[in-house]
Amino acid sequence: MNIAFIVIASSIVGILAFYAGSLIFKLRTQRRLRNEKTQKRIDNISESIQTIAKALQQQQCNLSEGCIRLFHLLEALPVKDKPDFSQKFTGLYSLYYQVKDLPTHDARKLQSKKETLQQDLQREDLEAQLETQILNDVAVLTKFAI
C-alpha cells in the first residue's frame, strides 16, 4: 500500500510539475511577443516622429499641425521611464498647449469667418514667435530614436 501511495503521489507531482512548466513556457512566450509588439510600436512611432519632423523642416506642413501630431506621438510612446518631453522640446510643447483648444474640422466650419480669421492670425503669430525654438526641436526629432 505504501508503494502504491508513493507511485500515485509521484505521478501527481510529476503531472503538476509538467503543467507548471508548460504554464511558465506560455508566460515567457507571451512576454516575448508583448515585448516584440511593443518594440514594433515604438519603432513605428519613432519613424512617424522623424517623418513629421522632416516635413516641418522642409515646410511641408504648418508648425501648429506638426506640433499637434508630434505631441500626440511623443505622448503615445509605450516606454517605461519616459523622459519629460515637455522640458526637452519646449517650443513644440508650448505651441501645442496654446493651439490645442482651437476648433478644427466641423467646429471650425460652424464659426464665423471673422472668428476663424482671428484664430488664424493668433495661431500664425504664435508660430512666428516660437518658430526658431520649434525648428531646433524638430532638428533633434529628425534623428529621434528610443
VMD Tcl script that draws the C-alpha trace (Angstrom):
set ca {
  {0.00 0.00 0.00}
  {2.85 2.41 0.75}
  {4.38 1.75 -2.64}
  {1.06 2.45 -4.40}
  {0.67 5.66 -2.44}
  {4.22 6.75 -3.37}
  {3.63 5.94 -7.06}
  {0.34 7.88 -7.13}
  {1.86 10.84 -5.25}
  {4.88 10.85 -7.56}
  {2.60 10.76 -10.61}
  {0.55 13.67 -9.29}
  {3.70 15.68 -8.52}
  {5.08 14.87 -11.98}
  {1.86 15.93 -13.71}
  {1.71 19.16 -11.70}
  {5.39 19.87 -12.44}
  {4.78 19.33 -16.15}
  {1.71 21.60 -16.04}
  {3.67 24.29 -14.16}
  {6.48 24.03 -16.71}
  {4.06 24.42 -19.62}
  {2.48 27.48 -17.96}
  {5.92 29.05 -17.44}
  {6.76 28.40 -21.10}
  {3.48 30.02 -22.23}
  {4.12 33.01 -19.96}
  {7.62 33.50 -21.39}
  {6.23 33.25 -24.92}
  {3.54 35.84 -24.14}
  {6.08 38.21 -22.61}
  {8.39 37.85 -25.60}
  {5.53 38.51 -28.04}
  {4.33 41.50 -25.99}
  {7.86 42.93 -25.91}
  {8.23 42.42 -29.67}
  {4.89 44.15 -30.34}
  {5.80 47.00 -28.00}
  {9.16 47.44 -29.72}
  {7.48 47.40 -33.13}
  {5.05 50.10 -31.93}
  {7.94 52.17 -30.60}
  {9.76 51.79 -33.92}
  {6.64 52.81 -35.90}
  {6.02 55.84 -33.69}
  {9.70 56.84 -33.89}
  {9.58 56.61 -37.67}
  {6.41 58.73 -37.77}
  {8.05 61.32 -35.49}
  {11.07 61.50 -37.79}
  {8.85 61.83 -40.89}
  {6.75 64.64 -39.44}
  {9.86 66.41 -38.14}
  {11.39 66.30 -41.62}
  {8.14 67.58 -43.13}
  {8.23 70.51 -40.70}
  {11.87 71.23 -41.55}
  {11.00 71.27 -45.24}
  {7.90 73.42 -44.56}
  {5.55 70.78 -45.99}
  {3.03 71.40 -43.20}
  {2.42 74.30 -40.86}
  {4.01 74.39 -37.44}
  {0.76 74.05 -35.50}
  {-0.34 70.92 -37.30}
  {3.10 69.36 -36.96}
  {3.35 70.22 -33.26}
  {-0.05 68.71 -32.55}
  {0.88 65.50 -34.36}
  {4.31 65.28 -32.73}
  {2.88 65.92 -29.28}
  {0.43 63.04 -29.58}
  {3.08 60.68 -30.96}
  {5.54 61.52 -28.20}
  {2.88 61.05 -25.54}
  {1.80 57.72 -27.08}
  {5.23 56.13 -26.78}
  {4.80 52.95 -24.71}
  {8.05 53.17 -22.77}
  {8.81 52.91 -19.08}
  {10.53 55.88 -17.50}
  {9.57 58.14 -20.40}
  {11.61 61.35 -20.39}
  {9.83 64.65 -19.80}
  {9.48 65.67 -23.43}
  {7.87 68.98 -22.43}
  {11.23 70.02 -20.96}
  {13.22 68.61 -23.86}
  {11.07 70.09 -26.66}
  {9.84 73.32 -25.11}
  {8.93 75.08 -28.36}
  {6.87 72.20 -29.68}
  {5.02 71.67 -26.40}
  {4.50 75.39 -25.87}
  {2.81 75.82 -29.25}
  {0.75 72.67 -28.73}
  {-0.63 73.88 -25.39}
  {-1.53 77.26 -26.92}
  {-3.34 75.92 -30.01}
  {-4.78 72.61 -28.79}
  {-8.18 74.08 -27.97}
  {-8.67 75.94 -31.25}
  {-11.61 74.47 -33.17}
  {-10.93 72.20 -36.13}
  {-12.90 70.47 -38.88}
  {-16.67 70.86 -38.46}
  {-16.41 73.13 -35.41}
  {-14.21 75.48 -37.43}
  {-16.71 75.50 -40.30}
  {-19.55 76.41 -37.94}
  {-17.92 79.56 -36.61}
  {-18.00 82.93 -38.33}
  {-15.32 83.90 -40.84}
  {-14.27 86.70 -38.53}
  {-13.62 84.24 -35.67}
  {-11.73 81.92 -38.00}
  {-9.59 84.80 -39.26}
  {-8.83 85.98 -35.70}
  {-7.83 82.46 -34.67}
  {-5.67 82.04 -37.77}
  {-3.89 85.31 -37.04}
  {-3.41 84.30 -33.41}
  {-2.04 80.91 -34.46}
  {0.28 82.41 -37.07}
  {1.57 84.92 -34.51}
  {2.31 82.11 -32.05}
  {4.02 80.11 -34.80}
  {6.20 83.11 -35.69}
  {7.17 83.67 -32.04}
  {8.13 80.04 -31.48}
  {9.43 79.14 -34.94}
  {13.15 79.15 -34.11}
  {12.64 77.12 -30.96}
  {10.35 74.64 -32.75}
  {12.80 74.20 -35.63}
  {15.54 73.46 -33.09}
  {13.26 70.83 -31.51}
  {12.46 69.41 -34.94}
  {16.14 69.12 -35.83}
  {16.58 66.82 -32.83}
  {13.41 64.87 -33.68}
  {14.57 64.07 -37.22}
  {17.01 61.66 -35.57}
  {14.59 60.53 -32.87}
  {15.01 57.02 -31.51}
  {14.25 55.28 -28.25}
}
mol new
graphics top color blue
foreach p $ca { graphics top sphere $p radius 0.5 }
foreach p [lrange $ca 0 end-1] q [lrange $ca 1 end] { graphics top cylinder $p $q radius 0.2 }
display resetview
